[in-house]
Amino acid sequence: MNKAVAVVGMCGSGKSVLCKYFTDMGWGSVYFGGVAVSQLIKNNIPVNEANEREIRERLRRELGMGAFAVILKDEILSKLQKGNVVLDGLYSWSEYLILKELLGDDLVLLAVVTNSDIRKERLGNRKVRPLSAEMVDSRDVAEIEHSEKGGPIAKADYYVINNGTEAELHAQFEQFMLWLGKRR
């Protein structure tokens, strides 16, 4: 069976950059955050940090902490039929447990970790949806306390540290891919 690599980490850690490396290699992609964004667009609600948070938390209240895995599992399985898939934005421990039961050893957690001050600087400078340091702190607390986000990061199969340049991150990605190839 093909592999599903779930890239996990706090906001601003570099998950999207890592996921792009996978898609550049031809991997399929499933973006967990797209569920909240599509709900906002469908309901003609402005796409912003506060509204995305409300949708994420509402879906989890209504469907349980594994809501996004339940919503996306058919898409994940369909894409796995065609090839390897990167999962961008698996958040909760419950999502991990659902997908681990579904995929077994074909699910790999890749955690990207970055010092808090570096994440705040990156998020403050990004072109799309920039966040102030206070907004980053608020989001971190919400994701840890309300989204079970710490579990998948703590349980990761492999870690990359993203405190440097993108070239350094890419070198770590290449090391991960070597590790993944030996793991099969």
JOMOWO-V676095 format. One record per helix or strand of 3 or more residues. SS is the DSSP state (H for helix, E for strand). FROM is the first residue (numbers start at 1). LEN is the number of residues. Records with the same first field share a line. If there is no record, write none. Layout:
SS=FROM-LEN ; FROM-LEN
This chain:
E=4-5 ; 28-4 ; 85-4 ; 107-7 ; 158-4
H=15-10 ; 33-10 ; 49-15 ; 67-16 ; 93-14 ; 116-10 ; 133-14 ; 149-6 ; 166-18
